[in-house]
Amino acid sequence: MAHLAPNYAPLDVTLTQGGGAWLTDIHGNRYLDCLASYSAVNFGHGHPALIAAAHEQLDSLTLVSRAFDHDLLAPFADALTALTGTEMMLPMNTGAEAVETAIKAARRWAYLSKGVPDGQAEIIVAEGAFHGRTTTIISFSTDPDARDHYGPYTPGFVTVPYDDPDAVAAAITPRTAAILVEPIQGEGGVIIPSVDYLPRLRALTDANNVLLILDEVQSGLGRTGYTLDQQRVGVAADLTTLGKALGGGIMPVSAVVGRADVLGLLTPGTHGSTFGGNPLACRIGIAVVQLLKTGEFQEHARALEAPLGERLDKLRERQLIADYRRVGAWAGIDVAPSLGLSGKEVCVRLRDRGVLAKDTHGSTIRLAPPLVISEAELHEALDALEDALE
Ligand SMILES: Cc1ncc(COP(=O)(O)O)c(C=O)c1O
């Protein structure tokens, strides 16, 4: 690894194959994947429909750049906007690029539509958020690891506590272009806000002519039991960022979906990407939309919520975990401090018991298995967790 920049400290396991919810390492050991690449593999490793779509497309056309149209771009835009109930989409590649795109679109809307003096737009963001790694995005990160030693920082962001609509109300000024939050803070430890948080943000943004931008790069596309997590609380954002699972675990595919009067303010030359909306990405994206249209992944995520909760309740009763938060097939689990184990140490023990999961913030473990995991396999993973904590 001498030639690899040390910006990650992965668990000591070298994987070589995947299928469904399972991964195999170079020694032939099998593991239940309980991270799903941070929810980018929601449909499981090597989903046959996604792999078939990608294979077919590899043989016909993969990249033309946006200098030319291709036959899958409009169909992908039609399919994704229909799935999400939105008016317009803009394709990009990574999640961070989708967030950057939403920030740019919101600022442009503030200047060209709302009438904020040029260069003065503000975007309200939340403490503990994770929206990606670009210099602008880390400028408003409250995580020192993500932010320190990367200045000078991009101005124009106002940070308020998460799950605190009153703080948002107090922060709104005539220069506010948008509020940008995650419906659930994934990297923050699966922090689920009060059910009235997003509805109250929606009311505030409506009353003040401010855009509501929801970053659903991690929470969206089935993970919480809904196509978009915002549907769980009955809210429709003005702009929503999508990524991760949109690429089916095959390649980076991201997008901003939302209002045509906002995204429609972009004109040729004012924003773009060489790879965004390429034929291979669109083909995979269309296949992903087709899987989500059936509702079966969302339904399965909702079905896993109860067993996951029951098992975690037991671990909490036994004081093996201090607390947990869960929605759909997604949980943030705080290891009991009395055990004296870091989240990473628990993940090492899980690996030794055939389960791959990821720690976050010291003593929290995230579980986000592919949505093809069976209830019996989920119990296997939770047996391993119980054993690891014991
Ligand atoms: C909510 C959210 N937004 C944006 C990103 C960034 O996505 P990417 O790593 O594809 O740039 C992430 C990644 O974890 C995320 O969880």
The ligand as an ORCA input file, in Angstrom:
! r2SCAN-3c Opt
* xyz 0 1
  C     -25.925     12.677      2.389
  C     -24.719     12.573      1.528
  N     -24.492     13.518      0.591
  C     -23.424     13.470     -0.227
  C     -22.499     12.448     -0.128
  C     -21.309     12.433     -1.034
  O     -21.409     11.444     -1.987
  P     -20.112     11.012     -2.846
  O     -19.195     10.294     -1.903
  O     -20.647     10.140     -3.929
  O     -19.506     12.278     -3.363
  C     -22.692     11.449      0.825
  C     -21.715     10.344      0.966
  O     -21.667      9.638      1.940
  C     -23.825     11.510      1.689
  O     -24.040     10.584      2.621
*
